[in-house]
Amino acid sequence: MTALVQLIISVLLFFVLFFGIAFILNMLLKATWIMAGFYPLVVCAIVDKISTADYFLKPKFAFQKLLSGLTHLLPADIIMLSGGLFGALVAGFVIRSLRSSGYTMF
């Protein structure tokens, strides 16, 4: 029961976190889907647990580690990361809706 509660709270936190980050990035950069495009890179940074420099210094090792991390994700991890992606996508739709409603700030 507590694992289910933790999962629900985690999904909500990922949703709110990535909605907020995507909303601010979209507002500042005027690029509606910027965070949805960068989200796979964020997931890779979360999953691989290695330095980003390793992708340039030791690419074979880095991509093997990334593939290993992606294949060993638990269903709860996939659900949480999906909540973050959903938050980034919802932020894009909200920004697009605000722009079409006439809010020039967005």
N, CA, C and O atoms as CSV, one atom per row, in Angstrom:
chain,resi,resn,atom,element,x,y,z
A,1,MET,N,N,0.827,-1.198,0.000
A,1,MET,CA,C,0.000,0.000,0.000
A,1,MET,C,C,0.866,1.255,0.000
A,1,MET,O,O,0.584,2.213,-0.720
A,2,THR,N,N,1.930,1.244,0.818
A,2,THR,CA,C,2.778,2.437,0.866
A,2,THR,C,C,3.542,2.623,-0.442
A,2,THR,O,O,3.846,3.752,-0.827
A,3,ALA,N,N,3.855,1.520,-1.130
A,3,ALA,CA,C,4.544,1.643,-2.410
A,3,ALA,C,C,3.644,2.312,-3.443
A,3,ALA,O,O,4.116,3.095,-4.267
A,4,LEU,N,N,2.362,2.007,-3.401
A,4,LEU,CA,C,1.416,2.633,-4.317
A,4,LEU,C,C,1.290,4.132,-4.028
A,4,LEU,O,O,1.241,4.945,-4.951
A,5,VAL,N,N,1.237,4.484,-2.766
A,5,VAL,CA,C,1.164,5.902,-2.388
A,5,VAL,C,C,2.434,6.631,-2.830
A,5,VAL,O,O,2.363,7.745,-3.350
A,6,GLN,N,N,3.582,6.011,-2.627
A,6,GLN,CA,C,4.836,6.613,-3.065
A,6,GLN,C,C,4.876,6.786,-4.580
A,6,GLN,O,O,5.373,7.797,-5.078
A,7,LEU,N,N,4.359,5.813,-5.307
A,7,LEU,CA,C,4.328,5.898,-6.763
A,7,LEU,C,C,3.434,7.050,-7.213
A,7,LEU,O,O,3.816,7.818,-8.096
A,8,ILE,N,N,2.269,7.177,-6.627
A,8,ILE,CA,C,1.342,8.254,-6.997
A,8,ILE,C,C,1.967,9.616,-6.704
A,8,ILE,O,O,1.891,10.524,-7.532
A,9,ILE,N,N,2.579,9.761,-5.539
A,9,ILE,CA,C,3.223,11.030,-5.191
A,9,ILE,C,C,4.392,11.309,-6.121
A,9,ILE,O,O,4.596,12.453,-6.527
A,10,SER,N,N,5.154,10.296,-6.463
A,10,SER,CA,C,6.291,10.474,-7.369
A,10,SER,C,C,5.840,10.908,-8.754
A,10,SER,O,O,6.450,11.791,-9.357
A,11,VAL,N,N,4.785,10.302,-9.258
A,11,VAL,CA,C,4.266,10.680,-10.573
A,11,VAL,C,C,3.794,12.128,-10.548
A,11,VAL,O,O,4.074,12.888,-11.475
A,12,LEU,N,N,3.083,12.512,-9.497
A,12,LEU,CA,C,2.626,13.897,-9.381
A,12,LEU,C,C,3.796,14.873,-9.292
A,12,LEU,O,O,3.765,15.943,-9.900
A,13,LEU,N,N,4.821,14.503,-8.540
A,13,LEU,CA,C,5.992,15.376,-8.421
A,13,LEU,C,C,6.721,15.518,-9.757
A,13,LEU,O,O,7.124,16.621,-10.124
A,14,PHE,N,N,6.894,14.420,-10.484
A,14,PHE,CA,C,7.540,14.488,-11.797
A,14,PHE,C,C,6.698,15.318,-12.766
A,14,PHE,O,O,7.233,16.112,-13.541
A,15,PHE,N,N,5.377,15.129,-12.717
A,15,PHE,CA,C,4.494,15.908,-13.578
A,15,PHE,C,C,4.642,17.400,-13.290
A,15,PHE,O,O,4.851,18.192,-14.209
A,16,VAL,N,N,4.536,17.779,-12.040
A,16,VAL,CA,C,4.615,19.197,-11.662
A,16,VAL,C,C,6.005,19.759,-11.960
A,16,VAL,O,O,6.124,20.880,-12.455
A,17,LEU,N,N,7.050,18.998,-11.666
A,17,LEU,CA,C,8.412,19.459,-11.912
A,17,LEU,C,C,8.648,19.748,-13.388
A,17,LEU,O,O,9.127,20.826,-13.738
A,18,PHE,N,N,8.322,18.805,-14.247
A,18,PHE,CA,C,8.587,18.991,-15.668
A,18,PHE,C,C,7.578,19.919,-16.322
A,18,PHE,O,O,7.900,20.560,-17.322
A,19,PHE,N,N,6.362,20.010,-15.785
A,19,PHE,CA,C,5.425,21.015,-16.283
A,19,PHE,C,C,5.984,22.405,-16.010
A,19,PHE,O,O,5.975,23.267,-16.889
A,20,GLY,N,N,6.468,22.619,-14.795
A,20,GLY,CA,C,7.020,23.928,-14.445
A,20,GLY,C,C,8.251,24.286,-15.253
A,20,GLY,O,O,8.365,25.402,-15.760
A,21,ILE,N,N,9.170,23.346,-15.373
A,21,ILE,CA,C,10.388,23.614,-16.140
A,21,ILE,C,C,10.039,23.879,-17.603
A,21,ILE,O,O,10.563,24.818,-18.201
A,22,ALA,N,N,9.163,23.065,-18.181
A,22,ALA,CA,C,8.791,23.239,-19.582
A,22,ALA,C,C,8.044,24.553,-19.785
A,22,ALA,O,O,8.264,25.243,-20.781
A,23,PHE,N,N,7.176,24.900,-18.863
A,23,PHE,CA,C,6.413,26.149,-18.986
A,23,PHE,C,C,7.356,27.347,-18.976
A,23,PHE,O,O,7.224,28.247,-19.806
A,24,ILE,N,N,8.295,27.364,-18.055
A,24,ILE,CA,C,9.242,28.481,-17.970
A,24,ILE,C,C,10.138,28.528,-19.210
A,24,ILE,O,O,10.362,29.602,-19.767
A,25,LEU,N,N,10.653,27.375,-19.645
A,25,LEU,CA,C,11.479,27.355,-20.857
A,25,LEU,C,C,10.695,27.812,-22.083
A,25,LEU,O,O,11.210,28.571,-22.904
A,26,ASN,N,N,9.463,27.356,-22.206
A,26,ASN,CA,C,8.632,27.758,-23.335
A,26,ASN,C,C,8.355,29.257,-23.304
A,26,ASN,O,O,8.343,29.917,-24.343
A,27,MET,N,N,8.135,29.782,-22.110
A,27,MET,CA,C,7.839,31.199,-21.976
A,27,MET,C,C,9.071,32.045,-22.296
A,27,MET,O,O,8.957,33.082,-22.951
A,28,LEU,N,N,10.229,31.616,-21.845
A,28,LEU,CA,C,11.447,32.402,-22.055
A,28,LEU,C,C,11.998,32.270,-23.469
A,28,LEU,O,O,12.443,33.258,-24.055
A,29,LEU,N,N,11.974,31.073,-24.018
A,29,LEU,CA,C,12.590,30.827,-25.318
A,29,LEU,C,C,11.612,30.934,-26.482
A,29,LEU,O,O,12.025,30.907,-27.642
A,30,LYS,N,N,10.322,31.054,-26.184
A,30,LYS,CA,C,9.278,31.146,-27.213
A,30,LYS,C,C,9.318,29.961,-28.169
A,30,LYS,O,O,9.011,30.097,-29.353
A,31,ALA,N,N,9.694,28.813,-27.655
A,31,ALA,CA,C,9.712,27.574,-28.435
A,31,ALA,C,C,8.804,26.582,-27.719
A,31,ALA,O,O,9.156,26.068,-26.657
A,32,THR,N,N,7.660,26.318,-28.288
A,32,THR,CA,C,6.595,25.602,-27.587
A,32,THR,C,C,6.979,24.198,-27.140
A,32,THR,O,O,6.612,23.792,-26.037
A,33,TRP,N,N,7.688,23.465,-27.938
A,33,TRP,CA,C,7.939,22.062,-27.614
A,33,TRP,C,C,9.393,21.801,-27.231
A,33,TRP,O,O,9.890,20.691,-27.424
A,34,ILE,N,N,10.078,22.805,-26.692
A,34,ILE,CA,C,11.514,22.668,-26.402
A,34,ILE,C,C,11.784,21.575,-25.357
A,34,ILE,O,O,12.701,20.770,-25.525
A,35,MET,N,N,10.998,21.548,-24.296
A,35,MET,CA,C,11.259,20.557,-23.241
A,35,MET,C,C,10.849,19.164,-23.670
A,35,MET,O,O,11.467,18.183,-23.256
A,36,ALA,N,N,9.827,19.059,-24.484
A,36,ALA,CA,C,9.445,17.736,-24.980
A,36,ALA,C,C,10.557,17.157,-25.847
A,36,ALA,O,O,10.735,15.940,-25.899
A,37,GLY,N,N,11.302,18.017,-26.521
A,37,GLY,CA,C,12.432,17.558,-27.318
A,37,GLY,C,C,13.635,17.193,-26.480
A,37,GLY,O,O,14.366,16.257,-26.803
A,38,PHE,N,N,13.845,17.942,-25.387
A,38,PHE,CA,C,14.980,17.674,-24.512
A,38,PHE,C,C,14.707,16.577,-23.490
A,38,PHE,O,O,15.635,16.095,-22.841
A,39,TYR,N,N,13.451,16.178,-23.339
A,39,TYR,CA,C,13.112,15.209,-22.305
A,39,TYR,C,C,13.856,13.872,-22.440
A,39,TYR,O,O,14.274,13.320,-21.422
A,40,PRO,N,N,14.038,13.332,-23.645
A,40,PRO,CA,C,14.825,12.094,-23.740
A,40,PRO,C,C,16.254,12.254,-23.212
A,40,PRO,O,O,16.810,11.314,-22.644
A,41,LEU,N,N,16.845,13.421,-23.392
A,41,LEU,CA,C,18.189,13.656,-22.848
A,41,LEU,C,C,18.167,13.685,-21.326
A,41,LEU,O,O,19.096,13.205,-20.675
A,42,VAL,N,N,17.104,14.249,-20.764
A,42,VAL,CA,C,16.961,14.276,-19.309
A,42,VAL,C,C,16.797,12.857,-18.776
A,42,VAL,O,O,17.386,12.498,-17.756
A,43,VAL,N,N,16.003,12.064,-19.459
A,43,VAL,CA,C,15.812,10.658,-19.053
A,43,VAL,C,C,17.139,9.912,-19.113
A,43,VAL,O,O,17.459,9.131,-18.216
A,44,CYS,N,N,17.906,10.151,-20.164
A,44,CYS,CA,C,19.220,9.494,-20.274
A,44,CYS,C,C,20.129,9.908,-19.119
A,44,CYS,O,O,20.858,9.079,-18.575
A,45,ALA,N,N,20.089,11.170,-18.750
A,45,ALA,CA,C,20.913,11.641,-17.637
A,45,ALA,C,C,20.475,11.014,-16.316
A,45,ALA,O,O,21.306,10.762,-15.444
A,46,ILE,N,N,19.185,10.764,-16.166
A,46,ILE,CA,C,18.685,10.141,-14.939
A,46,ILE,C,C,19.049,8.661,-14.904
A,46,ILE,O,O,19.429,8.142,-13.854
A,47,VAL,N,N,18.937,7.984,-16.030
A,47,VAL,CA,C,19.066,6.529,-16.086
A,47,VAL,C,C,20.513,6.059,-16.093
A,47,VAL,O,O,20.835,5.072,-15.431
A,48,ASP,N,N,21.402,6.743,-16.829
A,48,ASP,CA,C,22.731,6.176,-17.049
A,48,ASP,C,C,23.675,6.281,-15.852
A,48,ASP,O,O,24.559,5.438,-15.705
A,49,LYS,N,N,23.516,7.273,-15.007
A,49,LYS,CA,C,24.325,7.443,-13.788
A,49,LYS,C,C,25.824,7.538,-14.080
A,49,LYS,O,O,26.645,7.036,-13.312
A,50,ILE,N,N,26.171,8.181,-15.187
A,50,ILE,CA,C,27.574,8.437,-15.506
A,50,ILE,C,C,27.702,9.906,-15.902
A,50,ILE,O,O,26.703,10.600,-16.091
A,51,SER,N,N,28.913,10.356,-16.021
A,51,SER,CA,C,29.166,11.732,-16.415
A,51,SER,C,C,28.823,11.940,-17.888
A,51,SER,O,O,29.011,11.048,-18.715
A,52,THR,N,N,28.319,13.123,-18.197
A,52,THR,CA,C,28.007,13.442,-19.589
A,52,THR,C,C,29.266,13.472,-20.438
A,52,THR,O,O,29.215,13.191,-21.635
A,53,ALA,N,N,30.379,13.806,-19.837
A,53,ALA,CA,C,31.647,13.838,-20.574
A,53,ALA,C,C,32.039,12.457,-21.077
A,53,ALA,O,O,32.763,12.342,-22.066
A,54,ASP,N,N,31.569,11.409,-20.410
A,54,ASP,CA,C,31.892,10.050,-20.856
A,54,ASP,C,C,31.330,9.740,-22.233
A,54,ASP,O,O,31.861,8.876,-22.930
A,55,TYR,N,N,30.270,10.424,-22.640
A,55,TYR,CA,C,29.729,10.209,-23.976
A,55,TYR,C,C,30.710,10.666,-25.054
A,55,TYR,O,O,30.671,10.176,-26.182
A,56,PHE,N,N,31.588,11.604,-24.703
A,56,PHE,CA,C,32.592,12.086,-25.649
A,56,PHE,C,C,33.944,11.400,-25.442
A,56,PHE,O,O,34.676,11.146,-26.399
A,57,LEU,N,N,34.265,11.103,-24.171
A,57,LEU,CA,C,35.559,10.505,-23.868
A,57,LEU,C,C,35.568,8.986,-24.028
A,57,LEU,O,O,36.537,8.414,-24.530
A,58,LYS,N,N,34.485,8.336,-23.599
A,58,LYS,CA,C,34.364,6.879,-23.692
A,58,LYS,C,C,32.981,6.525,-24.244
A,58,LYS,O,O,32.136,6.015,-23.507
A,59,PRO,N,N,32.744,6.789,-25.519
A,59,PRO,CA,C,31.382,6.616,-26.041
A,59,PRO,C,C,30.866,5.175,-25.995
A,59,PRO,O,O,29.689,4.961,-25.707
A,60,LYS,N,N,31.700,4.203,-26.268
A,60,LYS,CA,C,31.235,2.814,-26.259
A,60,LYS,C,C,30.758,2.415,-24.865
A,60,LYS,O,O,29.692,1.817,-24.718
A,61,PHE,N,N,31.543,2.743,-23.848
A,61,PHE,CA,C,31.179,2.448,-22.471
A,61,PHE,C,C,29.905,3.194,-22.081
A,61,PHE,O,O,29.022,2.629,-21.435
A,62,ALA,N,N,29.812,4.463,-22.475
A,62,ALA,CA,C,28.681,5.293,-22.077
A,62,ALA,C,C,27.370,4.782,-22.672
A,62,ALA,O,O,26.358,4.700,-21.977
A,63,PHE,N,N,27.393,4.440,-23.954
A,63,PHE,CA,C,26.166,3.961,-24.577
A,63,PHE,C,C,25.788,2.561,-24.102
A,63,PHE,O,O,24.604,2.231,-24.042
A,64,GLN,N,N,26.777,1.733,-23.764
A,64,GLN,CA,C,26.469,0.428,-23.173
A,64,GLN,C,C,25.815,0.609,-21.810
A,64,GLN,O,O,24.864,-0.096,-21.473
A,65,LYS,N,N,26.324,1.550,-21.031
A,65,LYS,CA,C,25.763,1.831,-19.705
A,65,LYS,C,C,24.342,2.392,-19.835
A,65,LYS,O,O,23.457,2.045,-19.053
A,66,LEU,N,N,24.138,3.252,-20.819
A,66,LEU,CA,C,22.801,3.804,-21.048
A,66,LEU,C,C,21.823,2.707,-21.454
A,66,LEU,O,O,20.714,2.641,-20.925
A,67,LEU,N,N,22.217,1.856,-22.376
A,67,LEU,CA,C,21.351,0.763,-22.808
A,67,LEU,C,C,21.038,-0.181,-21.654
A,67,LEU,O,O,19.909,-0.651,-21.512
A,68,SER,N,N,22.041,-0.451,-20.839
A,68,SER,CA,C,21.826,-1.304,-19.668
A,68,SER,C,C,20.851,-0.648,-18.692
A,68,SER,O,O,19.970,-1.311,-18.145
A,69,GLY,N,N,21.011,0.642,-18.479
A,69,GLY,CA,C,20.106,1.355,-17.580
A,69,GLY,C,C,18.682,1.390,-18.097
A,69,GLY,O,O,17.738,1.251,-17.319
A,70,LEU,N,N,18.513,1.574,-19.398
A,70,LEU,CA,C,17.169,1.618,-19.972
A,70,LEU,C,C,16.485,0.261,-19.934
A,70,LEU,O,O,15.275,0.182,-19.722
A,71,THR,N,N,17.246,-0.805,-20.138
A,71,THR,CA,C,16.635,-2.137,-20.141
A,71,THR,C,C,16.330,-2.644,-18.733
A,71,THR,O,O,15.525,-3.561,-18.569
A,72,HIS,N,N,16.959,-2.062,-17.724
A,72,HIS,CA,C,16.729,-2.506,-16.351
A,72,HIS,C,C,15.776,-1.589,-15.580
A,72,HIS,O,O,15.721,-1.648,-14.351
A,73,LEU,N,N,15.028,-0.743,-16.291
A,73,LEU,CA,C,14.052,0.105,-15.612
A,73,LEU,C,C,12.900,-0.735,-15.084
A,73,LEU,O,O,12.422,-1.649,-15.756
A,74,LEU,N,N,12.468,-0.418,-13.894
A,74,LEU,CA,C,11.319,-1.096,-13.315
A,74,LEU,C,C,10.040,-0.428,-13.805
A,74,LEU,O,O,10.076,0.726,-14.232
A,75,PRO,N,N,8.915,-1.128,-13.752
A,75,PRO,CA,C,7.652,-0.506,-14.181
A,75,PRO,C,C,7.342,0.796,-13.434
A,75,PRO,O,O,6.811,1.735,-14.026
A,76,ALA,N,N,7.666,0.855,-12.156
A,76,ALA,CA,C,7.426,2.085,-11.396
A,76,ALA,C,C,8.268,3.236,-11.940
A,76,ALA,O,O,7.794,4.370,-12.008
A,77,ASP,N,N,9.506,2.958,-12.324
A,77,ASP,CA,C,10.363,3.987,-12.906
A,77,ASP,C,C,9.803,4.488,-14.233
A,77,ASP,O,O,9.815,5.687,-14.511
A,78,ILE,N,N,9.318,3.568,-15.035
A,78,ILE,CA,C,8.743,3.938,-16.331
A,78,ILE,C,C,7.496,4.801,-16.129
A,78,ILE,O,O,7.282,5.767,-16.862
A,79,ILE,N,N,6.685,4.458,-15.148
A,79,ILE,CA,C,5.478,5.236,-14.861
A,79,ILE,C,C,5.855,6.642,-14.390
A,79,ILE,O,O,5.239,7.620,-14.814
A,80,MET,N,N,6.862,6.751,-13.518
A,80,MET,CA,C,7.288,8.071,-13.042
A,80,MET,C,C,7.839,8.914,-14.178
A,80,MET,O,O,7.484,10.085,-14.308
A,81,LEU,N,N,8.701,8.334,-14.999
A,81,LEU,CA,C,9.274,9.076,-16.118
A,81,LEU,C,C,8.206,9.457,-17.132
A,81,LEU,O,O,8.299,10.512,-17.760
A,82,SER,N,N,7.206,8.622,-17.298
A,82,SER,CA,C,6.089,8.954,-18.192
A,82,SER,C,C,5.291,10.133,-17.647
A,82,SER,O,O,4.794,10.957,-18.415
A,83,GLY,N,N,5.169,10.215,-16.331
A,83,GLY,CA,C,4.503,11.369,-15.721
A,83,GLY,C,C,5.243,12.663,-16.018
A,83,GLY,O,O,4.614,13.697,-16.242
A,84,GLY,N,N,6.563,12.620,-16.022
A,84,GLY,CA,C,7.352,13.799,-16.375
A,84,GLY,C,C,7.174,14.184,-17.830
A,84,GLY,O,O,7.038,15.365,-18.150
A,85,LEU,N,N,7.175,13.196,-18.717
A,85,LEU,CA,C,6.951,13.475,-20.138
A,85,LEU,C,C,5.566,14.066,-20.357
A,85,LEU,O,O,5.401,15.001,-21.139
A,86,PHE,N,N,4.580,13.524,-19.670
A,86,PHE,CA,C,3.220,14.038,-19.783
A,86,PHE,C,C,3.155,15.487,-19.301
A,86,PHE,O,O,2.456,16.302,-19.903
A,87,GLY,N,N,3.869,15.820,-18.230
A,87,GLY,CA,C,3.909,17.190,-17.744
A,87,GLY,C,C,4.532,18.137,-18.762
A,87,GLY,O,O,4.037,19.247,-18.956
A,88,ALA,N,N,5.612,17.711,-19.414
A,88,ALA,CA,C,6.256,18.548,-20.432
A,88,ALA,C,C,5.330,18.749,-21.625
A,88,ALA,O,O,5.278,19.843,-22.188
A,89,LEU,N,N,4.601,17.709,-22.018
A,89,LEU,CA,C,3.672,17.837,-23.144
A,89,LEU,C,C,2.481,18.726,-22.795
A,89,LEU,O,O,2.045,19.531,-23.617
A,90,VAL,N,N,1.958,18.584,-21.587
A,90,VAL,CA,C,0.833,19.421,-21.165
A,90,VAL,C,C,1.262,20.888,-21.125
A,90,VAL,O,O,0.480,21.767,-21.485
A,91,ALA,N,N,2.474,21.157,-20.700
A,91,ALA,CA,C,2.969,22.537,-20.688
A,91,ALA,C,C,3.005,23.107,-22.100
A,91,ALA,O,O,2.673,24.276,-22.298
A,92,GLY,N,N,3.400,22.310,-23.075
A,92,GLY,CA,C,3.388,22.765,-24.468
A,92,GLY,C,C,1.989,23.107,-24.944
A,92,GLY,O,O,1.790,24.122,-25.611
A,93,PHE,N,N,1.013,22.264,-24.606
A,93,PHE,CA,C,-0.364,22.544,-25.003
A,93,PHE,C,C,-0.915,23.779,-24.290
A,93,PHE,O,O,-1.654,24.563,-24.886
A,94,VAL,N,N,-0.557,23.952,-23.022
A,94,VAL,CA,C,-1.018,25.127,-22.274
A,94,VAL,C,C,-0.436,26.403,-22.879
A,94,VAL,O,O,-1.154,27.385,-23.068
A,95,ILE,N,N,0.851,26.391,-23.179
A,95,ILE,CA,C,1.480,27.565,-23.788
A,95,ILE,C,C,0.832,27.862,-25.136
A,95,ILE,O,O,0.530,29.016,-25.441
A,96,ARG,N,N,0.620,26.835,-25.933
A,96,ARG,CA,C,-0.015,27.031,-27.245
A,96,ARG,C,C,-1.419,27.591,-27.096
A,96,ARG,O,O,-1.832,28.449,-27.876
A,97,SER,N,N,-2.152,27.114,-26.105
A,97,SER,CA,C,-3.500,27.609,-25.850
A,97,SER,C,C,-3.470,29.065,-25.394
A,97,SER,O,O,-4.299,29.866,-25.825
A,98,LEU,N,N,-2.527,29.410,-24.529
A,98,LEU,CA,C,-2.428,30.786,-24.064
A,98,LEU,C,C,-2.054,31.732,-25.200
A,98,LEU,O,O,-2.576,32.843,-25.286
A,99,ARG,N,N,-1.154,31.291,-26.066
A,99,ARG,CA,C,-0.773,32.132,-27.207
A,99,ARG,C,C,-1.954,32.345,-28.148
A,99,ARG,O,O,-2.152,33.452,-28.648
A,100,SER,N,N,-2.740,31.300,-28.394
A,100,SER,CA,C,-3.873,31.455,-29.301
A,100,SER,C,C,-4.998,32.272,-28.676
A,100,SER,O,O,-5.846,32.815,-29.384
A,101,SER,N,N,-5.002,32.358,-27.339
A,101,SER,CA,C,-5.998,33.177,-26.652
A,101,SER,C,C,-5.630,34.646,-26.626
A,101,SER,O,O,-6.418,35.480,-26.181
A,102,GLY,N,N,-4.440,34.965,-27.098
A,102,GLY,CA,C,-4.056,36.370,-27.195
A,102,GLY,C,C,-3.069,36.853,-26.157
A,102,GLY,O,O,-2.762,38.044,-26.116
A,103,TYR,N,N,-2.562,35.966,-25.318
A,103,TYR,CA,C,-1.576,36.367,-24.329
A,103,TYR,C,C,-0.208,36.470,-25.017
A,103,TYR,O,O,0.417,35.456,-25.328
A,104,THR,N,N,0.236,37.683,-25.246
A,104,THR,CA,C,1.472,37.883,-25.983
A,104,THR,C,C,2.708,37.593,-25.148
A,104,THR,O,O,3.796,37.422,-25.698
A,105,MET,N,N,2.560,37.535,-23.841
A,105,MET,CA,C,3.700,37.240,-22.980
A,105,MET,C,C,4.201,35.822,-23.221
A,105,MET,O,O,5.379,35.531,-23.016
A,106,PHE,N,N,3.315,34.954,-23.651
A,106,PHE,CA,C,3.673,33.565,-23.837
A,106,PHE,C,C,3.968,33.288,-25.288
A,106,PHE,O,O,4.293,32.156,-25.646
